[in-house]
């Protein structure tokens, strides 16, 4: 056991170190030579409340500076504070007290009755940091987020989850996938029964062969017995081979079906689902959990049945040979059950923790690799390495406990209990043979030992198989939990709409995101006529992009209606709705493949003429002419997430992708805000051309006002409300929020 445990731990440590070396080498590639000696993190918390006449704002800035001499106990110690009536803060908890002038909350008492939910949230955050000594130095901690314990207790739709245990209903769902291949199942179980039956008589023939040798000594009888023995071995091997082969094939089929259904389900879910679940968790369902389920259905389930049948047949043969000796070893069998039950309980807990850790490591790696430029620009390679190393250490600890548990289980079951059974058989059976108290020959005793050994081995295998299947319960529960998610927006609901004119209406719409009940839109009423170009402008957080999400029906309005051609969007089938809408987002997602693959992504059929026209309108043809950078033209590979293209090029490809759909509504969501000046100019030319020569309704979300001067209507939003609307000339002609925005942009203040 000790050798097994040490070997297992050494192997786990080797794997963890290997993963860390690979991760570090990836992070360190082309890293900065200089080290960043100071990291300043500014956490701005705003307490704001607006009335018709008054508005109060206050910001708190907290700098977190690395300090190697700071003790960990200091990090966890926070000074208590209170606000005095004269606006002074007295800090307590150290040897001295000192006062700081801080914001006086008495100014805000008159607004208490008018506070919204957002105000309460912001005030709580304000109070939290107001109680911390502003001059206190903090050491940045290495933080890793695993799946929340409270989340583990929740069911697929947020309800309380039952205590995890072996549940047949989960395996019934898994069996539905298995029974898609009925012929494979028939072949597997047919070969299993034949190979098991032939294997049952092998120990008996060993005893008969010994009896022939010791009693008769006849060559003929020995040879005939040996031939029967050989036949049983060949039958067992032949049918055992096909059982194993087709079992593996069945496992591959089930894996394919399960992964396909999981992916189909995930892709069909609403946006809220992906806000609630981390990418690492979703990848873990498709990867590790499916593999665990495959092992349960392909290998462990068939082997479990085989071992169970062998145990039954072994017990029968033991009673046939000597019921007295058999009764002496029967009490050992419950010991296998008790050991297995404890092993299954503990292994299930460890398996779940390991699964959560693996999901966290996948998520961290994906996050770091996708944001590698940010990591390097802040010089945080070492910090990210330490975070990943902490995950590996946690994984090593859990795997170490798993190794100890497995070593103890196999030692007790395979070594101790099995050998105790053999010892009883040898002692009591030998006593019977020597004293001739029963009709038990020496050959029968040999068969008895083989049967008892087989019984011990198969009982242990049953214990292990049950443990593996029970361990798979957690994986199956996580898989089917997510597959049972009930989206609020269903793809198959509503009616098909062949054509639309492009009119959009918001009727007294309010909205709150599911993950945050704070209301972000308040009584929105907007009417957009077919062929109009309407722009929504406002500062960040004013609710502009939420308007787009409601038009696309990524979310449904909390109250009120969003209408398309005087029809509630809830009554239109999702695929039909989005077929008529083209979206160009702030950071367009390009997929691995060629330029043309990305352009025609949203259509099933197209002609090269249509591609050429869309590219000309979007300005894609201009940069594709450069045969040095785009030697294959449309067939040039853009790289993962379009990494081989510049920001402006990606944006123009996204515009072409939207145009080739021939949408009746074209939406630009901050399409130029993330671009440099030159790229913005080129993309803006494409947008201006579309606005001036529009044959569709265009909705523009903009922060930079140069984007929307030519729009027929401009709607200004503040804090989720519409505060004014009109043309550019109308809004600029009088004092208002729009004119203030324009003046600030012209003076480069925003």
PyMOL commands that set and color helices and strands:
alter all, ss='L'
color gray80, all
select helices_A, chain A and resi 2-28+72-75+105-114+117-130+149-152+168-200+202-216+219-268+271-276+279-321+323-330+333-370+372-377+381-435+442-483+544-551+569-571+574-579+595-599+608-618+620-624+633-635+640-642+647-659+677-692+705-707+728-732+737-746
alter helices_A, ss='H'
color red, helices_A
select strands_A, chain A and resi 45-50+55-60+80-83+88-92+99-101+504-513+516-528+533-537+559-564+567-568+581-584+665-669+697-702+713-718+721-726
alter strands_A, ss='S'
color yellow, strands_A
deselect
rebuild
show_as cartoon
